[in-house]
Structure formats: C-alpha cells, structure tokens
Amino acid sequence: MRGEEKYRMILNAAKQVFAKEGFYNSKVSEIAREARVADGTIYLYFKNKDDILISLFEEELIRIIKVVKGDLEKIEDPREKLIKFCDNHLTIVESDRALAEVIQVELRQSNKFMREYKNKHFLAYLNIIGDIISEGQQQGIFRDDIKPDIWSRVIFGSLDELSTYLITAKRKRFDVHDVAMKVGNSFLGGLIRNGK
C-alpha cells in the first residue's frame, strides 16, 4: 500500500473514531485499529492526535472548496450563486455526518487547533462568499455599502449555527434545500439594491 493511500485511510479512520468517541476520548490506537494499521504507522504520518485532527480538517476543507467552486463556476448570477453556496454548505453537512460532527463539535474542543491553526483554507472558504458579494456589487446587483469580508462571516456564521443544529438535533427537523433557499433569500434581502 502506498504512503498516500495509508495517509487517507488514517484520516478516514480518524474521522469515524472522532465522530463516535469524541476527540478527547479517542486514542491513537483506536484510529490505528479502525485504519487497520499498526499504532506506530500513525506516527510516520502525524505527530499526535491534534495533528491528525488538523490534517483531517485541512484535507476535507480543500476538497469542499474544490467542489463548491466547481458548482459555482457554472452559475453566472451572483444571487443564484449565494443560494447555491448555502445549499452546498448544508448538503455537505447532511451528507457526511461524521465529518460534520468532527468539524462542528470536536474541532472546536481542541485547544491546540483553536490556538495554533493558521486558517488559510478557512479564509479561502470565506473568500468564496466574499467573491460572490463582490461580483454582485460589480454587476450593480448588490449594495455598494456592504463589506464583503464582514458579510462573508455573517453568512458563514448563520450556516455554521444551522449546521450545528442539524447534527446535534435528535432527529432531522428540516429539509436542507428548503432552508438553504430561505436563508439565501434572507441574505439577498439585505444585499440587493432596491429595484434589483
């Protein structure tokens, strides 16, 4: 088995173990067992459990950014792009509950992550929203007094809270596509110039 393949197997195993056991309760040996590798093999790829968590987040975020950008480049209207972004975000959460659990709950419990993570990929994700807003402003559709960097955080924050609710709810209480449409339209109400 090649190194890249083992690396991915370990990350996938970590996602499952962190989601099931919680980050603090998980042991590297459990991740190794789930990945079907020796405990020592983990340390050939990662320094410690925090490193696994951060690597998992980065790898998944890179993948998500690629998917979202690919979907958005097919759309020209920034209003439609914003709604599609909201839909993609919530659909990703719904489709991979283990990943969502790790990102929404476990990642935030890692002191090392919260202190040390250089959020280059997270900023790239936020910039997708900011770029949609800037594009809408350039086309005269969105208001000029809106600051894309601030609004991207407002929009992300709302989607993030909905995502947390979605994964922590005992049962599914809403259709993500319907909610994405409503949330996107709510934001558009604040972004769109009068008459557009």
N, C-alpha and C positions, 0 to 999 in steps of 0.2 A: 504494500500500500504506500502510495506517495505521500510526501510530507503535507502538501496542501489538502489532500483528502483527509488525513488524520486531523489536521487543524480544524477543518469544517465539522468533522464528526464530533470532536471535543466541544466545539461551540454549540452544536445542536443538542448534544447531551446536557451541557450546562444549562441551556435554555429550559429543557424539560425538568431538570433537577431543581433549579432556582424557582421555577413556577410552582412546583409541587411542594418543596420543602421550605422555601423562603431562602433568601440569600444567607442570612446569619446561621440558619440551621443546616445549611448544606455543607458537605465535606468534599474535598477534592477527590477522596477515594470513591465517593458516590458518583461523581462525574465520570471518573475513570471507568467504573463498573458500567455505567449507562453507555459510555462510548466504546466499551469492550477493548480497552487498552490498559496497560499496566499503570499504576499510580505514577511512577517515575516518568512515564512518557508525557504526562501533562506538563511537567516542569521543563521539558525540552521546548515547549511552545509558549508557556506562560510563567511569569514569576510567582504568581499567587492567585488566590481566588478573586481578589479585586481586579487583577489584570484580566482574568477571564471575563468578568462582568463588563469591564470597559471595552474589551475587544469585541464581545458579543454585541454591545450597543453600537459601536462604530461600524462593524460589518453589516449589521441589519440596516442601519441608517443609510449607509452608502447604497445598499440595494433598494431601499424605499425611495430615495431621492431619484435614482435612475428610473424606476417605474413611474413615479409621479411626473417627472419631466417628460418622459416618453408619452404619457397620456395627454399632458397639457400642450405639447407642441402640435398636436393635431387640431387644436381649438384656436380660433382667431379672436373671438370676442372675450375681453377680459372679465366680463360679468359671468359668462359660462365657465371660464377658467376657474374663477373663485369658487363657484358651486362645485365644480369637478374636484378641486383641491379638497374641499370639505368632505365630499363623498369618498375620495380616495383615503383620506386620513381615517375616517370612521370605519370604512370597509376593511382596511388593513388590521385595525384593532379587533374587529369582529372575526376576521378570518384566521387569525393566528393568536388565539387566546393566551398561549404560553408566552409568546413574545410580548404581548400586551401586558401581561402580569409582571414580567421582568422589568419592562420599561416604566410602566405606570406606578408600580409599587416597590419592587426590590431595588432598582437602581437608585432610587431616592433615599434608601436606607444605608447606602454605602457612604460613610464619611469620606473615604478616600476619593470616591467619584465626585462628590459634591465639592470637595476642597481643591482637587488637583486636575480635574478634567478640563482640557483645553478644547472648548466646544466648537471647533472648526466645522465639523459636519452638521452639528445642530444649527449653527448660524447659516450654513448653506441651505438647510431646510427652511428656516425662517425667510431667507432671501428669496425663495420661490414665491412666497406670499407677497413680499415687498416688490418683487419684479412685476407681479400681476397688477398691483396697485399703481406702480409707476407707469406701466403700459396703459392702463386705463386713464391716467392723468394725461399722458402724451396724446392719446386719442380724443381728449376732451370729454370723456365719459365720466371720469371720477373727479371729485373736487380737488382743486389745487392746494387747498389749505390742510389737506390730510398729509401727515408724515408717514411714509411707507414703513419706516423702521419701527415706529410705535404701533401702528395698526397691525403690522405683521405679528407682533407679540400679543396684542389684544385678541386677534383671531385665533392664534395658536392656543392661547390660554383658555379660550372657550372650548375649543376642540379637545384640549387636554383634559379639562374637567369632565366633559361628556364621555371621554374615553375611560377615565377612571370610574365614572358611574356605571358605564357599560360592563366593565369587567368585575366590578365589585357587587353589582346587583345580583340578588339570589336567582332571579330569572330575567330573561330578556324582556324589557318593558317598552321597547320602541324599535321601529324599522329604521336602520341606519341611513338608508337612502332618503327616506322622507325627512328625517331630522336634518341630514346634510343640506337638503334643498331649503328647508325652513331657516336653518342657521345662516346659510349662504345668502339667502334673500334678506334676512335681517341685517346682515352686514352691508349688503348692497344698498339698503335703505339709507345708511349713513354715509356711504361712499359716493353715490351717484349724484351728479349735478342735477339741479332742478330742470325738468323738461327732457331728461335723457332716459 
